[in-house]
Amino acid sequence: MRSKSTRLFIILAGFFIANALLAEVIGVKIFSLEDTLNIPRANIPILGNQFSFHLTAGVLLWPVVFVMTDTINEYYGPKGVKFLSYLTVGLISFSFFVYQAAIFLKPSEYFTIGNGIENPDDAFKGIFGQGLWIILGSVMAFFLSQVIDVVIFHRIKKITGEKGIWLRATGSTLVSQLIDSFVVLFIAFYIGKRIQPGQGTPWTISQLLTAATGNYLYKFIVAIIMTPAIYLIHYAIEKYLGHEVAAGMKVAAMHDE
């Protein structure tokens, strides 16, 4: 690692990939935002369903992923983001093959006895044995949202120039997370449950829209709240690289279509 820019790319890439992988693993848990914050549930009627914030635990990390996306986009251009997106999709896919191999292994009595957990192997399968359609939905949603984020980010930057960091970063994130929120649920719970029998009752369009709305509203609010963090990260990078180097990288990134 001879240059600071290379070292910085490795650090950003590490956060990007680690957060994406962690979000996939913890995403099997569905939690109530209102119960977590100890506030009354919204219970707003939408499309014939009672709307409340029932979210996947993965939403805790996706805002970090998208902030990393926009930061990498700013200094390394679309090629840098696309490279990491391809790599992350490959690593997520690889991780699920590893999980399935681990599930296939027959548990030892050292694993099943005396650990205080009833049916620990079933618990292991429940956490790591996500269904094929959930895997496909999450990977496709991630990839599509990343591509859209890159395009919108650079379209806004071409119009605003170096001004309006918040506009291109937050704006591209809000649109890309809209795609991410709906695509993953549509593939996993609307299409997948209809194509593959035995996966539970397929969701209706109204159920899909209600659940996706809650996920997107959460991401929307968090993206707005995290806007100051974008400026903080840019300030830290400028200080680390030096103004001239950072400015040169931004110019190069602008022409890296």
LOROKE-410580 format. One record per residue (C-alpha): x, y, z; residue number from 1. Coordinates in Angstrom, 1 decimal. Each point is the difference from the previous one (the first is absolute). Layout:
N
<node <X Y Z> NUM> ...
//
This chain:
257
<node <0.0 0.0 0.0> 1> <node <2.2 2.8 -1.3> 2> <node <-2.5 2.8 -0.2> 3> <node <-2.6 1.4 2.3> 4> <node <-2.7 -0.2 -2.6> 5> <node <0.6 -3.8 -0.3> 6> <node <-0.1 -0.4 3.7> 7> <node <-3.2 2.1 0.2> 8> <node <-1.7 -2.1 -2.7> 9> <node <0.8 -3.2 2.0> 10> <node <-1.4 1.5 3.2> 11> <node <-3.2 1.1 -1.7> 12> <node <-0.4 -3.3 -1.9> 13> <node <0.5 -1.9 3.3> 14> <node <-2.9 2.0 1.6> 15> <node <-2.1 -0.3 -3.1> 16> <node <0.3 -3.8 -0.3> 17> <node <-0.1 -0.8 3.7> 18> <node <-3.2 2.0 0.5> 19> <node <-1.6 -1.6 -3.0> 20> <node <0.8 -3.5 1.2> 21> <node <-1.1 0.7 3.6> 22> <node <-3.3 1.5 -1.2> 23> <node <-0.7 -3.2 -2.0> 24> <node <0.7 -2.2 3.1> 25> <node <-2.0 2.0 2.6> 26> <node <-2.8 0.8 -2.6> 27> <node <-1.8 -3.2 1.0> 28> <node <-1.2 1.7 3.2> 29> <node <-3.2 2.1 -0.3> 30> <node <-0.4 2.6 2.7> 31> <node <-2.6 2.6 1.1> 32> <node <1.5 3.5 0.0> 33> <node <-2.7 1.3 2.3> 34> <node <0.5 -2.8 2.5> 35> <node <3.7 0.5 -0.1> 36> <node <-0.3 3.7 0.7> 37> <node <-2.8 -0.8 2.6> 38> <node <-2.5 2.3 -1.8> 39> <node <-3.6 -0.8 -1.1> 40> <node <-0.3 -1.8 -3.4> 41> <node <-1.3 2.1 -2.9> 42> <node <-2.7 -2.4 -1.1> 43> <node <-1.0 2.2 -2.9> 44> <node <-2.3 -1.6 -2.5> 45> <node <1.7 -0.2 -3.5> 46> <node <-1.4 -2.0 -2.9> 47> <node <-2.1 -2.1 2.3> 48> <node <2.9 -0.8 2.4> 49> <node <1.1 1.4 3.3> 50> <node <3.2 1.8 -0.6> 51> <node <2.7 0.0 2.7> 52> <node <3.8 -0.1 -0.3> 53> <node <0.8 -3.7 -0.3> 54> <node <3.6 0.0 -1.4> 55> <node <2.7 -2.4 -0.7> 56> <node <3.0 0.4 2.2> 57> <node <2.1 0.6 -3.1> 58> <node <-1.3 3.5 -0.2> 59> <node <2.4 0.9 2.8> 60> <node <2.9 -0.3 -2.4> 61> <node <-1.3 0.8 -3.4> 62> <node <0.3 3.8 0.6> 63> <node <3.7 -0.5 0.7> 64> <node <0.3 -1.9 -3.3> 65> <node <-1.5 2.7 -2.0> 66> <node <2.1 2.8 1.7> 67> <node <3.0 -2.1 -0.9> 68> <node <-1.3 -0.3 -3.5> 69> <node <-0.3 3.8 -0.5> 70> <node <3.4 0.6 1.6> 71> <node <1.7 -2.5 -2.3> 72> <node <-1.9 1.5 -2.9> 73> <node <1.2 3.4 0.9> 74> <node <3.7 -0.9 0.0> 75> <node <0.3 -3.1 -2.1> 76> <node <-2.8 0.4 -2.5> 77> <node <-2.6 -2.5 -1.4> 78> <node <2.6 -2.6 -0.8> 79> <node <1.1 -0.2 3.6> 80> <node <-3.6 -0.4 1.2> 81> <node <-0.9 -2.6 -2.7> 82> <node <3.2 -2.0 0.8> 83> <node <-0.9 -0.2 3.7> 84> <node <-3.7 -0.7 -0.8> 85> <node <1.0 -3.0 -2.2> 86> <node <2.5 -1.2 2.6> 87> <node <-2.6 0.3 2.8> 88> <node <-2.7 -1.9 -1.9> 89> <node <2.5 -2.7 -0.7> 90> <node <1.1 -0.2 3.7> 91> <node <-3.7 0.0 1.2> 92> <node <-0.7 -2.8 -2.4> 93> <node <3.1 -1.9 1.2> 94> <node <-1.0 0.5 3.6> 95> <node <-3.4 -1.6 -0.5> 96> <node <1.7 -3.1 -1.5> 97> <node <2.2 -0.2 3.1> 98> <node <-3.1 0.3 2.2> 99> <node <-1.7 -2.8 -1.8> 100> <node <3.1 -2.2 0.3> 101> <node <0.2 0.8 3.8> 102> <node <-3.7 -0.9 0.3> 103> <node <0.6 -3.3 -1.7> 104> <node <2.6 -1.0 2.6> 105> <node <-1.4 -2.4 2.7> 106> <node <0.1 1.6 3.4> 107> <node <2.2 -1.5 2.7> 108> <node <-1.3 -0.6 3.5> 109> <node <2.4 2.7 1.2> 110> <node <-2.1 2.4 -2.0> 111> <node <-3.5 -1.3 0.9> 112> <node <0.5 -0.7 3.7> 113> <node <0.6 2.3 2.9> 114> <node <-0.1 3.4 -1.8> 115> <node <-3.3 1.1 1.4> 116> <node <-1.7 0.2 -3.4> 117> <node <-2.8 -2.4 -1.0> 118> <node <0.6 -1.4 -3.4> 119> <node <3.1 2.1 -0.7> 120> <node <0.5 -1.6 -3.5> 121> <node <-3.5 1.2 -1.0> 122> <node <0.8 3.4 1.3> 123> <node <3.2 0.0 -2.1> 124> <node <-2.0 -1.0 -3.0> 125> <node <-2.6 2.7 0.7> 126> <node <2.6 2.7 0.0> 127> <node <2.3 -1.1 -2.8> 128> <node <-2.4 -2.0 -2.2> 129> <node <-1.9 2.7 -1.7> 130> <node <-2.1 -1.0 -2.9> 131> <node <1.2 0.1 -3.6> 132> <node <-2.4 2.8 -1.0> 133> <node <1.0 2.2 3.0> 134> <node <3.6 -0.4 -1.1> 135> <node <-0.9 0.8 -3.7> 136> <node <-2.2 3.0 1.1> 137> <node <2.7 1.5 2.3> 138> <node <2.8 -0.4 -2.5> 139> <node <-2.0 1.4 -3.0> 140> <node <-1.4 2.9 2.1> 141> <node <3.6 0.8 1.2> 142> <node <1.4 -0.1 -3.5> 143> <node <-2.8 2.0 -1.7> 144> <node <0.0 2.7 2.8> 145> <node <3.8 0.4 -0.3> 146> <node <-0.1 0.5 -3.8> 147> <node <-2.9 2.5 0.3> 148> <node <1.9 1.8 2.9> 149> <node <3.1 0.4 -2.2> 150> <node <-2.0 1.4 -3.0> 151> <node <-2.1 2.5 2.0> 152> <node <3.0 1.1 2.0> 153> <node <2.0 0.9 -3.1> 154> <node <-2.9 1.6 -1.8> 155> <node <-0.5 2.4 3.0> 156> <node <3.7 0.7 0.3> 157> <node <0.2 0.9 -3.7> 158> <node <-2.7 2.6 0.6> 159> <node <1.2 1.4 3.3> 160> <node <3.7 -0.5 -0.3> 161> <node <1.9 -0.1 3.3> 162> <node <-2.9 1.8 1.8> 163> <node <-2.9 -1.9 1.6> 164> <node <1.8 -3.0 1.5> 165> <node <-3.2 -0.7 2.1> 166> <node <-2.2 0.2 -3.1> 167> <node <1.9 -2.6 -2.1> 168> <node <0.8 -2.3 2.9> 169> <node <-3.4 0.1 1.8> 170> <node <-2.0 0.3 -3.2> 171> <node <1.6 -3.0 -1.7> 172> <node <-0.4 -2.0 3.3> 173> <node <-3.7 0.8 0.4> 174> <node <-0.7 -1.2 -3.6> 175> <node <2.2 -3.1 0.2> 176> <node <-1.4 -1.1 3.4> 177> <node <-3.5 0.3 -1.4> 178> <node <0.9 -2.6 -2.6> 179> <node <1.8 -2.2 2.6> 180> <node <-3.0 0.1 2.4> 181> <node <-2.6 -1.2 -2.6> 182> <node <2.1 -2.4 -2.2> 183> <node <1.2 -2.3 2.8> 184> <node <-3.5 -0.4 1.4> 185> <node <-1.6 -0.4 -3.4> 186> <node <2.4 -2.8 -1.0> 187> <node <0.1 -1.8 3.3> 188> <node <-3.6 0.1 1.2> 189> <node <-2.1 0.7 -3.1> 190> <node <1.7 -1.8 -2.9> 191> <node <2.0 -2.6 2.0> 192> <node <-2.9 -1.3 2.0> 193> <node <-2.1 -0.5 -3.1> 194> <node <2.7 -1.8 -2.0> 195> <node <1.3 -2.2 2.8> 196> <node <-2.8 -1.8 2.0> 197> <node <0.3 -0.7 3.7> 198> <node <1.5 3.4 0.8> 199> <node <-3.0 1.3 1.8> 200> <node <-2.9 2.2 -1.3> 201> <node <1.0 2.4 -2.8> 202> <node <-0.3 3.7 0.8> 203> <node <-2.6 2.1 -1.7> 204> <node <1.0 3.2 -1.7> 205> <node <-1.6 2.0 2.8> 206> <node <2.1 -1.9 2.6> 207> <node <3.1 0.5 -2.1> 208> <node <-0.6 3.8 -0.3> 209> <node <-0.8 0.4 3.7> 210> <node <3.2 -1.8 1.1> 211> <node <2.2 1.7 -2.5> 212> <node <-1.4 3.4 0.9> 213> <node <1.1 -0.5 3.6> 214> <node <3.5 -1.1 -1.0> 215> <node <0.4 2.9 -2.4> 216> <node <-1.3 2.6 2.5> 217> <node <2.5 -1.2 2.5> 218> <node <2.9 0.2 -2.6> 219> <node <-1.3 3.4 -1.1> 220> <node <0.1 1.4 3.5> 221> <node <3.4 -1.5 0.8> 222> <node <1.5 1.3 -3.3> 223> <node <-1.1 3.5 0.9> 224> <node <1.4 -0.3 3.5> 225> <node <3.4 -1.3 -1.3> 226> <node <0.5 2.9 -2.4> 227> <node <2.4 1.8 2.4> 228> <node <2.0 -3.2 0.2> 229> <node <0.7 0.3 -3.8> 230> <node <1.6 3.4 0.5> 231> <node <2.0 -1.3 3.0> 232> <node <1.3 -2.9 -2.1> 233> <node <0.9 2.3 -2.8> 234> <node <1.8 2.3 2.4> 235> <node <2.0 -2.9 1.5> 236> <node <1.0 -1.3 -3.5> 237> <node <1.0 3.5 -1.2> 238> <node <2.2 0.4 3.1> 239> <node <1.5 -3.5 -0.5> 240> <node <0.7 0.2 -3.7> 241> <node <0.8 3.7 -0.2> 242> <node <-2.2 2.5 -1.9> 243> <node <1.9 -0.2 -3.3> 244> <node <0.0 -3.8 -0.1> 245> <node <-3.7 -0.2 0.9> 246> <node <-0.9 2.6 -2.6> 247> <node <1.9 -1.9 -2.7> 248> <node <-1.8 -3.3 1.0> 249> <node <-3.4 1.8 -0.3> 250> <node <0.8 1.3 -3.4> 251> <node <1.2 -3.5 -1.2> 252> <node <-3.1 -1.5 1.5> 253> <node <-2.3 2.4 -1.9> 254> <node <1.4 -1.4 -3.3> 255> <node <0.0 -3.6 1.1> 256> <node <-3.2 -1.0 -1.7> 257> 
//
